[in-house]
Amino acid sequence: MTRGPGFLRETGDEAFRAGLRDWLAAALPVAAGDRLGTADLHGLAFRREWEDHLCRSGLSGLGWPEALGGHALSLTRQAIFHEECARAGTPLPVNMIGHGIVAPTLIDYGSADQKQRYLPRILSNSEIWCQGYSEPGAGSDLAALATRAERRDDVYVLNGQKIWTSFADIADRCLLLARTGGGESPRAGISVLLVDMRLPGITVRPIRQITGEADYNEVFFDDVEVPADCLLGEENGGWRIAMAAANYERSTYFVPRIVRMQAELDALVLLAAGTFRHGQRLIDDPAVRSTVTDLSLNVQALRLYADRILEMAEQGVPPGVDGSSVKLLWSENHQRLLDLAMDILGPDVVLGPQERSAPAEGRWNRDYLWTRAETILAGTSEIHRNIIAERGLGLPR
C-alpha cells in the first residue's frame, strides 16, 4: 500500500500520531484559507471540501482491507486519527454514514458486485450516503418499522416514510431498512436495501431545526422500484445486518467528541475568566467553579470509558452496556457544559446561533441549541438507561 501520506506507514503509534499532527497543521490552513478560525470552517460547504481533500490525499478507508483499497489500520490507529483531527479543529465529516457504517457493512455482507460498485465511490467520497432507519412510529423501537418492500419480479416496490434522516437532501444513496415479510418476531421479515436516492417516487422534505439549519429530513417512498440486486445480504435477514452496522466504529465514535468536548471546556474556562459580573470574574464564582470541576472529572471518565471500549473492540468483544454508559455520560454532560456557557454569556444569548457579532460568532449559541437533540439521537437517554438496567444490572423489565 503506497496510497496516502508517509506517516500511514510508520511502525510506531506515536510516530504515526506525530506525522499526522504535522500533516494536519500544514494541510488545514491551506485548505481552509480565510475560513480558518471562523464559523464558516464548520459550515456544510467546507465540511464537504475538507472531506474531499482527505480522500484525495489518501486518508480514507483507514480500516478497510488493503485488497479493497484500504490501509488496514488497527482500531487504535483509527482512534488516533479521529482524535488528532478533532484536536486540530477540523470540521465533522458529512459522509460519516458512508465511511463509518455503509462501507464496513458492505465489506462484511455485500456481494462481490456490490463491493465493486459502491466501495470505490465511498473511498473517493464521490457518493454521499444517508441511513433510512427511523420512522414516525419506529424511532427507538426500530423493530416496529412499517416501511414495506414488496418483491415483484426483478424489483422491490418500496412504500413508506423515514424521518430524522441526516443529509438525505444531498445524499446519493441510502442504506435502508424495510419490511419484506412476516414472522413470529417483529424483528423477522426486515431486509436491507441499497437505494438510489434519485429513483422516481422518492420525496425529501428538509426539517428546519431550532438552530436554523436543516440537516434532518423526512423521506417518502411512493411505489419506488428498487432493483432486486440492491438487496444487501439475505431477504428477511436485515435485523442481523442492522445490529452489526450499529457496532461499526462504535469503538472510535466518541473519541473525537470527547476531544472536542475537552476543547470546549477549555474555551469555556477562558470565557468565564474574561467575563465579569458584579465586579467579579465568573470563573471565581463558586457555583461556576464547581460545575467546571464536575465537567472536568466527567470528561476524564468519558476518556477512560472510550479507552475501555477500544480495548474490548481490539479483542473482538462487543461494547455491551459500556456503549450506553458513554452515550449517556457524553450527551448529558455536553448539555450541562453548554447550559453553563449560556449562563456565562448572559444577555449575549439573545444574539442567536451563528450571529457574527456574538462571542465566537454565535457558535456557543448554536451548539447549545444543537445539544438539545443529543439526548435523543442514537437512542434516547431513557432507552440507554433501560439497557443498562436490564442487560448490565439484571433488573426486571
Secondary structure as GFF3:
##gff-version 3
##sequence-region A 1 397
A	DSSP	three_ten_helix	6	9	.	.	.	ID=ss1
A	DSSP	alpha_helix	13	32	.	.	.	ID=ss2
A	DSSP	three_ten_helix	33	35	.	.	.	ID=ss3
A	DSSP	three_ten_helix	39	42	.	.	.	ID=ss4
A	DSSP	alpha_helix	44	56	.	.	.	ID=ss5
A	DSSP	three_ten_helix	66	68	.	.	.	ID=ss6
A	DSSP	alpha_helix	75	88	.	.	.	ID=ss7
A	DSSP	alpha_helix	96	97	.	.	.	ID=ss8
A	DSSP	pi_helix	98	102	.	.	.	ID=ss9
A	DSSP	alpha_helix	103	109	.	.	.	ID=ss10
A	DSSP	alpha_helix	112	123	.	.	.	ID=ss11
A	DSSP	beta_strand	129	132	.	.	.	ID=ss12
A	DSSP	three_ten_helix	142	144	.	.	.	ID=ss13
A	DSSP	beta_strand	148	152	.	.	.	ID=ss14
A	DSSP	beta_strand	155	162	.	.	.	ID=ss15
A	DSSP	beta_strand	173	179	.	.	.	ID=ss16
A	DSSP	beta_strand	190	196	.	.	.	ID=ss17
A	DSSP	beta_strand	202	207	.	.	.	ID=ss18
A	DSSP	beta_strand	216	227	.	.	.	ID=ss19
A	DSSP	three_ten_helix	228	230	.	.	.	ID=ss20
A	DSSP	beta_strand	231	232	.	.	.	ID=ss21
A	DSSP	alpha_helix	238	247	.	.	.	ID=ss22
A	DSSP	alpha_helix	250	253	.	.	.	ID=ss23
A	DSSP	alpha_helix	255	273	.	.	.	ID=ss24
A	DSSP	beta_strand	276	277	.	.	.	ID=ss25
A	DSSP	beta_strand	280	281	.	.	.	ID=ss26
A	DSSP	three_ten_helix	282	284	.	.	.	ID=ss27
A	DSSP	alpha_helix	286	314	.	.	.	ID=ss28
A	DSSP	alpha_helix	321	345	.	.	.	ID=ss29
A	DSSP	three_ten_helix	346	351	.	.	.	ID=ss30
A	DSSP	three_ten_helix	359	362	.	.	.	ID=ss31
A	DSSP	alpha_helix	363	371	.	.	.	ID=ss32
A	DSSP	alpha_helix	381	387	.	.	.	ID=ss33
A	DSSP	pi_helix	388	392	.	.	.	ID=ss34
###
